[in-house]
Amino acid sequence: MTAPTTTSTNPKETTVTNPAPNTTVEPAQTAETDPKGTHAPEGTDPPVETGEGNREAAAYRRKLRDAEAERDRLASAVTTYQRRDAEALVGSRLLSPADLWVAGAKLEDLLADDGTVDPAKVDAAVDTVLEARPHWKPQGPRVPRDMGQGQRGGTVGGGTSWADVIGGR
């Protein structure tokens, strides 16, 4: 009597060639089969048991999702604070501190090993921005040409003169 030979090209199918007489070959239990031996349809989760273990696992999954959401929220807040710190270090060296990001600076390039904003790296980034875009540097205060002295522009001969005011006395 020869033993059956099985060949399989698909893990869900088992083909038996040269079976032994009066033997039944059962398919192997796959990941798609629950412990009771029923097959779950493709693309669906296995049936949920009402046992204590599944409820406990579901509670842990909920806690995990909540912890991940909190982690993402806190990471976003830290990124916001780091960007604000970097912009504060830019100060008035650029027309707008936000121009640092417009010029293509990356926050991760401005951080020290401990995660704080490194002032030397921010200074280097600002220098790089000003080399590429010197017109982004704020200009000094403009001094008006007339400094408030002398005759102002206006119409010649129009208006009231001192002679008109004093002459009538």
C-alpha positions as CSV (number, residue, x, y, z in Angstrom):
1,M,0.0,0.0,0.0
2,T,1.4,3.4,-1.0
3,A,1.0,6.6,1.0
4,P,-0.8,9.4,-0.7
5,T,1.2,12.2,-2.3
6,T,-0.1,15.7,-2.0
7,T,0.8,18.6,-4.2
8,S,-0.2,22.2,-3.5
9,T,0.1,25.3,-5.6
10,N,-2.2,27.4,-3.5
11,P,-2.1,27.2,0.3
12,K,-5.9,27.1,0.4
13,E,-6.2,24.1,-1.9
14,T,-4.7,20.7,-1.4
15,T,-4.7,18.3,-4.3
16,V,-4.2,14.6,-3.6
17,T,-2.7,12.4,-6.3
18,N,-2.4,8.6,-5.9
19,P,-4.7,8.4,-2.9
20,A,-4.8,5.3,-0.8
21,P,-8.1,3.4,-1.1
22,N,-10.9,4.3,1.3
23,T,-9.1,7.3,2.8
24,T,-10.3,10.8,3.2
25,V,-8.0,13.7,3.0
26,E,-9.1,16.8,4.9
27,P,-7.6,20.2,4.0
28,A,-5.1,21.6,6.4
29,Q,-6.3,24.3,8.7
30,T,-5.2,27.7,7.4
31,A,-5.1,31.2,8.9
32,E,-8.4,31.8,7.3
33,T,-10.0,29.0,9.4
34,D,-11.3,29.6,12.9
35,P,-10.7,27.0,15.6
36,K,-14.1,25.4,14.9
37,G,-13.1,24.6,11.3
38,T,-15.4,27.0,9.5
39,H,-13.9,29.1,6.8
40,A,-14.1,32.9,6.9
41,P,-14.9,34.6,3.6
42,E,-12.0,36.4,1.9
43,G,-11.3,39.9,3.1
44,T,-13.2,39.6,6.4
45,D,-12.0,39.3,9.9
46,P,-12.4,35.9,11.6
47,P,-15.5,35.7,13.8
48,V,-15.2,37.3,17.2
49,E,-15.7,34.9,20.1
50,T,-17.6,36.2,23.1
51,G,-14.9,34.8,25.5
52,E,-13.1,36.9,28.1
53,G,-9.8,36.8,26.1
54,N,-11.2,38.6,23.1
55,R,-12.8,41.3,25.2
56,E,-9.5,41.8,26.9
57,A,-7.7,42.0,23.6
58,A,-10.2,44.4,22.2
59,A,-9.8,46.6,25.3
60,Y,-6.0,46.6,24.7
61,R,-6.4,47.5,21.1
62,R,-8.6,50.4,22.0
63,K,-6.0,51.6,24.5
64,L,-3.3,51.2,21.9
65,R,-5.3,53.3,19.4
66,D,-5.9,56.0,22.0
67,A,-2.2,56.0,23.0
68,E,-1.2,56.3,19.4
69,A,-3.6,59.2,18.8
70,E,-2.3,61.0,21.9
71,R,1.3,60.4,20.8
72,D,0.6,61.9,17.4
73,R,-1.2,64.9,18.9
74,L,1.8,65.6,21.3
75,A,4.3,65.1,18.5
76,S,2.4,67.7,16.5
77,A,2.5,70.1,19.4
78,V,6.2,69.6,19.9
79,T,6.9,70.3,16.2
80,T,4.9,73.5,16.5
81,Y,6.9,74.7,19.5
82,Q,10.2,73.8,17.8
83,R,9.2,75.8,14.7
84,R,8.2,78.7,16.9
85,D,11.6,78.6,18.7
86,A,13.5,78.5,15.4
87,E,11.5,81.5,14.1
88,A,12.3,83.4,17.4
89,L,16.0,82.7,16.8
90,V,15.7,84.1,13.3
91,G,14.5,87.3,14.9
92,S,14.7,90.3,12.6
93,R,17.4,88.9,10.3
94,L,14.7,88.2,7.7
95,L,11.7,90.3,6.6
96,S,9.5,87.5,8.1
97,P,10.8,84.7,10.3
98,A,8.5,82.3,8.4
99,D,10.6,83.0,5.3
100,L,13.0,80.4,6.7
101,W,10.5,77.7,5.9
102,V,9.5,79.3,2.5
103,A,13.2,79.1,1.5
104,G,13.1,75.3,2.1
105,A,14.7,74.9,5.5
106,K,13.7,71.7,7.2
107,L,13.0,71.6,11.0
108,E,14.9,68.3,11.5
109,D,18.1,70.0,10.1
110,L,17.9,72.7,12.7
111,L,17.6,70.4,15.8
112,A,20.4,69.4,18.1
113,D,20.9,65.8,19.3
114,D,18.6,66.3,22.3
115,G,15.7,67.6,20.1
116,T,16.0,71.3,21.0
117,V,16.5,74.0,18.3
118,D,20.2,74.6,17.8
119,P,20.9,78.4,17.4
120,A,24.1,77.8,15.4
121,K,22.2,75.7,12.9
122,V,19.5,78.4,12.6
123,D,22.1,81.1,12.0
124,A,23.7,79.0,9.3
125,A,20.3,78.4,7.7
126,V,19.5,82.1,7.8
127,D,22.9,82.9,6.2
128,T,22.1,80.4,3.4
129,V,18.7,82.0,2.8
130,L,20.2,85.4,2.6
131,E,22.9,84.3,0.2
132,A,20.3,83.0,-2.1
133,R,17.8,85.8,-1.5
134,P,19.5,89.0,-0.4
135,H,16.4,91.0,-0.9
136,W,14.8,89.2,2.0
137,K,17.1,91.0,4.4
138,P,15.3,93.9,6.1
139,Q,16.5,97.3,5.2
140,G,17.5,99.9,7.8
141,P,15.1,102.7,8.6
142,R,14.8,105.1,5.7
143,V,15.7,108.7,6.6
144,P,13.5,111.2,5.0
145,R,15.4,113.6,2.8
146,D,13.8,116.9,4.1
147,M,14.0,116.1,7.9
148,G,11.1,118.5,8.4
149,Q,13.1,121.7,7.7
150,G,12.5,124.3,5.1
151,Q,9.8,124.9,2.6
152,R,7.5,122.1,1.8
153,G,6.2,121.4,-1.7
154,G,3.0,123.2,-2.6
155,T,1.5,125.8,-4.9
156,V,3.5,129.0,-5.5
157,G,1.6,132.2,-4.7
158,G,-1.5,130.4,-3.5
159,G,-2.7,130.7,0.1
160,T,-2.3,133.3,2.8
161,S,1.1,135.0,3.4
162,W,2.4,136.7,6.6
163,A,2.0,140.1,4.9
164,D,-1.7,139.4,4.5
165,V,-2.0,138.4,8.1
166,I,0.0,141.3,9.6
167,G,-0.8,143.9,7.0
168,G,-4.3,144.4,8.2
169,R,-3.4,145.7,11.7
